[in-house]
Amino acid sequence: MRDDELRRLLIGANPWWDTVSSGCGPTAWTTSHRLLTARNTFDLGYRTDVLRDVATQPLTDSLIVLNGPRRIGKSVVLLDTIATMCGREDIDPRQLIHVPCDGMKDRDLRRVITLGRALTASLDAHPRPTSPRDDGTVRRAWFFDEVSDVPGWTSVLKQARDLTDFGGDTVVATGSRWSGNARIYGHLMAGRAGSAGWRRVRQLLPMSFRDYLAAAKPELLRPEPVHPDQLQSDQARHALDALVFAVDHYDLAWQDYLTCGGFPRAVAEHTRTGAVSADFVADLVGWLRIDVDEDAPPESIPLMLGELAARMTSPLNVTNLAEVLTYGSKNAASRRLDRLTNTHAAVRCHQRSDQGRIVAGSQHKLYLVDPVLAWAPSRISAGLATPDFTRLNEAVLGVALARRIDALDEGRWPADDTIGYARTASGGEVDLAPVRVPTTSGSAWTTPIESKWVDTQWQGEARTLNGRYGCGILATKSVLDLDGPVWAVPAPLLALLLE
């Protein structure tokens, strides 16, 4: 892009700059911004707090990478954050620089950093009401939207952090594809992520069951979560006892959640009309086709999702998957699965040893990260099967635990090191085996979990947990029984305790 094109892009993407000279209120732009007004058509009031520290605390030299699937609302989160910051008395709107990165090359990204500072140079000449840095310049906050699509973006930001005033600014970089872990951590996190102690790598994923209840079923109580090593603690028992007479209400809400998932638009559509629109499902399939299998026929993604949804609760035989989907080779299937996880559409559940380590060479399970992805095949292609609630139940709980582990231990999700299953001596499996997680006093093991979609005769299903660990949680459809070494806990209540 030429300089004049980049300047027009920056000016158009930062309407709050004009409020300084126009006399309008600093947040007046929010009433006419296309993305924010478009949200009004499906807004249930849900707002993520994934960038709350950036929005509310003083600017620092921190760098944050925010990842998440497409259509989850990363662009809107950036705008919400900017809107909050525009309303602060200690922020001049010219300090906030929003950079949409669609279609950029590395040289464009490098140049836009120079132009963004030049277009806001009046800040440094007249720094009030913002306090300048020691060198007289004013700290900026940069918001790079979908920068992961720019080849070499980590190198560009690394060089700018090392050699220019950009190194002292707040930087938020969003992306929908996580790949090249070494480059992200080596280029951006090693000495360049700032001194504020903020979480550096963050995930914006579909709404949790807690978020879903807050938006769609606010009348249902939401007990405080507990640490995943305390799922059988007195605190957990007290929280569960308080909900014993409302189990049926949570069961029905859980079934709705297993139907619509947690993409904010899907939740709003299901809440208002009873179904997720075919248009939105098609949008999700279109995103996956571009990121996972762009050159394949249109039916490739529905067929893949359908096969994965049917296999979520068992170790995945990639060779057989390749044969069924006619990929030609195991390597071709593995590449597609890697892309699926890199775009935050799925998470792996590896086999774990008694020491919590991933068992080398073992088959992993693969959970789709949101239920609506499992429903997409039957919505898009006539004749494809609808997903089974038993499999959805396990997958959603696995994703909830993976999210909580990553929240406790930064980087576990992108490193593909969150949840795992265990083999028993008799050849059985424990769905979610103990893994190590940090605590305030060191580390601990998560409580083992087995998922069974049952509402009667659960004791027999608990034998595997009891025999393997002598404790644990059996996630049921609607049975709540806290007697004995293995507890029966309805899956929705367990999801609330997890996150």
Secondary structure as GFF3:
##gff-version 3
##sequence-region A 1 499
A	DSSP	alpha_helix	3	13	.	.	.	ID=ss1
A	DSSP	three_ten_helix	15	18	.	.	.	ID=ss2
A	DSSP	alpha_helix	19	22	.	.	.	ID=ss3
A	DSSP	three_ten_helix	28	31	.	.	.	ID=ss4
A	DSSP	alpha_helix	34	39	.	.	.	ID=ss5
A	DSSP	three_ten_helix	40	42	.	.	.	ID=ss6
A	DSSP	alpha_helix	52	56	.	.	.	ID=ss7
A	DSSP	beta_strand	63	67	.	.	.	ID=ss8
A	DSSP	alpha_helix	74	86	.	.	.	ID=ss9
A	DSSP	three_ten_helix	93	95	.	.	.	ID=ss10
A	DSSP	beta_strand	96	100	.	.	.	ID=ss11
A	DSSP	alpha_helix	106	119	.	.	.	ID=ss12
A	DSSP	alpha_helix	122	125	.	.	.	ID=ss13
A	DSSP	beta_strand	141	145	.	.	.	ID=ss14
A	DSSP	three_ten_helix	147	149	.	.	.	ID=ss15
A	DSSP	alpha_helix	153	163	.	.	.	ID=ss16
A	DSSP	three_ten_helix	165	168	.	.	.	ID=ss17
A	DSSP	beta_strand	170	175	.	.	.	ID=ss18
A	DSSP	alpha_helix	181	183	.	.	.	ID=ss19
A	DSSP	pi_helix	184	189	.	.	.	ID=ss20
A	DSSP	beta_strand	201	203	.	.	.	ID=ss21
A	DSSP	alpha_helix	209	216	.	.	.	ID=ss22
A	DSSP	alpha_helix	234	241	.	.	.	ID=ss23
A	DSSP	three_ten_helix	244	246	.	.	.	ID=ss24
A	DSSP	alpha_helix	247	260	.	.	.	ID=ss25
A	DSSP	alpha_helix	264	273	.	.	.	ID=ss26
A	DSSP	alpha_helix	278	292	.	.	.	ID=ss27
A	DSSP	alpha_helix	300	311	.	.	.	ID=ss28
A	DSSP	alpha_helix	318	324	.	.	.	ID=ss29
A	DSSP	alpha_helix	330	342	.	.	.	ID=ss30
A	DSSP	beta_strand	346	351	.	.	.	ID=ss31
A	DSSP	beta_strand	365	368	.	.	.	ID=ss32
A	DSSP	alpha_helix	371	380	.	.	.	ID=ss33
A	DSSP	alpha_helix	389	408	.	.	.	ID=ss34
A	DSSP	beta_strand	420	423	.	.	.	ID=ss35
A	DSSP	beta_strand	429	430	.	.	.	ID=ss36
A	DSSP	beta_strand	436	439	.	.	.	ID=ss37
A	DSSP	beta_strand	442	445	.	.	.	ID=ss38
A	DSSP	beta_strand	449	451	.	.	.	ID=ss39
A	DSSP	three_ten_helix	459	462	.	.	.	ID=ss40
A	DSSP	alpha_helix	463	469	.	.	.	ID=ss41
A	DSSP	beta_strand	472	476	.	.	.	ID=ss42
A	DSSP	beta_strand	486	490	.	.	.	ID=ss43
A	DSSP	alpha_helix	491	498	.	.	.	ID=ss44
###
